[in-house]
Amino acid sequence: MPLAKHLEFQAFTLAEVLVAVALTVIFGVAAFATNERLLIALKNQKETTAASMMLQERMEKFRGFSYSNIADKTYVNTNVVQVKTTSEAALGNLNETITVSGYMNTGGGIGNYPGDGTHANQWVRNSSYPSGNQTDTNTSLATDNDLLKVDILLTWTSANGRTRTRDLASLFGKGNIGP
């Protein structure tokens, strides 16, 4: 029988294996954290785009109305406030405020609602009031003003729990007085 030869084995020590496992775990956790941040950023961008589209959709509705219809609280309530937009589903815990106020009165004075003491037609639409709730009323907007200002303010809770807002304002003149 041949004599047993002393063989040398090349292998990793336990310490080297543990360091390699720890580095792999750290890399995996970092990859998942980066992926989570990326998904939140994508969701935030989707929400911002949806809010911009919703504001544009609302303002385009107003642009299609006559001056007297914009000043008419019942018309705006029925045709804008109570009608959901196609892009609002992506916005969590949405709160929408629509304000139609006088901007330039018939005497030429520039208004600054609510600081000037006037009233406006204002609605709030949220989960408590899905069809809107009128919070301020002015029945003489069309006759007292040459320009009307429409403000739309959106507030929602983002994917990461932050409260976010977007708003859009536009002025409308008497040049398109309807029946």
C-alpha positions, 0 to 999 in steps of 0.5 A: 500500500502506498503511503498516505501523501499530505495533500494541501487544499485551497479553500475559503475560511469561515471569516471570508465566507461571512464577509462575502455573505455580508457584502451580498446582503448589503448589495441586495438591500441597497438594490431593493431600497433604490428600486423602492425610491424609483417606484415612489418617484415614478408614482409621484410623477404619475400623480403630478401628470394626472393633476396637470391633466385634471387642471387642464381638463377643468379649465378647458371646460370653463373655456367652452362656457359663455361669460354668463355661464361661468358666473352662474353658480348653478351652471358651474355646479352642474357642469363642472363641480359634479362631473369627475375628470378622467384623470383624477383616479390617480390622486389619493385623498383628492381635495378640489377647490374651484373659485369663480371671483370677480377680477375687474369690476365694472368701475375698473377696480381690480379685485383680490378675492377674498382680501377685497371683501367681496364674495365669490362662487366657491366649491370644495369637492373631496371624499366628504362631498363627492358632488361638491359643496358650495362654500361661498356664493355671489349671484351678481358676478356677471353684472358687477364685473368685466373680468372673472377669475377662475382658480382651481386648486388641487390638494392630494396625499402623495405615494410617500405620504406628503401633501401635494398641491397644484393650481391653475388660474385663468381670466375670462372677459365679457366678450363672450356673453351668452344668452 
